[in-house]
Amino acid sequence: MLSQQTIDIVKSTAPILQEHGETLTKHFYERMFSHNPEVAEYFNPANQAEGTQQRALAGAICAYAAHIDNLEVLSGAVELIAQKHASLMIKPQHYPIVGANLLASIREVLGEGATEDIINAWGEAYGFLADILIGREKQIYDETAQKPGGWDGFRKFKVEKKEPESSVITSFYLKPEDGGALVDYLPGQYITVRMPTPEGSTTMRNYSLSDKPGQDYFRISVKKEMGAKADTPKGYVSNKLHDDVKIDDVLEVGPPCGEFFLNVDDQNDRPLVLLAAGVGITPILSMLKTATAAMPDRKIIFIHGCLNEEVQPFKDTINKLVKKHENLTALYRYSDSEIDGVTREGACSTGFVDAQFIESMVPDHHADYYFCGPKPFMVNIYQTLVKWDIPAAQVHFEFFGPREELEAASGKARG
């Protein structure tokens, strides 16, 4: 356990870290990649270029400092980080590298403000958190490897099928090259694809599994970063997959990970509301296909917001589910289309997925909500659910960025 002195010192640094957090984390990443370039492959360069990674780390550091005397508050954040680390194959030997560069960065950025007491306290606090993460990550590695069809590290998968889903999204059906069994996963989880770079290194990207569990393949549905070139950080992997990867090509794949998933054992009588925007439909579709099979008596509301029908994936798949399952209602919301109409195959309308639209389907707000999509969509949904006082246990989301940005937009943190 941490000493009371360490807790007091770290907690006292929360205000200064709040003020200088992003400056510190920017310096930290620049320093680490300079001193330890071998760890660069574990980080998405697009997130570095956009500042997303720096903001996420700054938020995590500030949250740790503020709640170090009540770490139970951070249990959800710890699980998210552990799952992400496991997906990227972060191992115990990487933690001393991060720790050394973090403490050095605190010294270099805060200058005289970084007293020996502060450095020592943060060294102890970092070691304590590292031990928690290492322990949880070992559990994830062991549990996955011991499951039928499970494995540790990266495994070679062959591209069995490549299927366009819209003008910007293509699905890739992947099967183990060794012909062995395929580990099961939870609806909403993701896998990691590792791909070589022109520089002779590798880079990794997480992609949600877009079909329901229990198949003899993994399916990922990837949006091509339009306007990006294959040699730019943001578009590298998606453009390579779309333009260069062919049927029978082999990809390196990590086992399923992620804390955002549908719990099919939670059989309550609340409506299940699945909200997606754009390519955020990929984990939500896995949940939808699972829920319609496992929850035949539960009211399910599926809402997908996108630009127009041309870029909308899986509409035929969802329409077939609507025809088959009387408990399912599907609604499509187009932000630049003039299509309006209501059919048994789903209601189509023009506009955004906003509070008024959701309320029209769930008047009393009482439901379980799962949502995924671009930042503006996520902020709007999260803000709405906070305003409606939906219990945190009924709010589930996958957000590609610092969670603090959602909380700041709503003006209220969630446990």
PyMOL commands that set and color helices and strands:
alter all, ss='L'
color gray80, all
select helices_A, chain A and resi 4-12+14-35+37-42+45-50+52-66+71-87+92-113+116-146+236-243+278-294+315-324+355-361+375-387+392-394+403-410
alter helices_A, ss='H'
color red, helices_A
select strands_A, chain A and resi 155-164+169-176+190-196+202-208+218-223+250-257+272-277+300-306+328-334+341-343+346-350+368-372+395-398
alter strands_A, ss='S'
color yellow, strands_A
deselect
rebuild
show_as cartoon
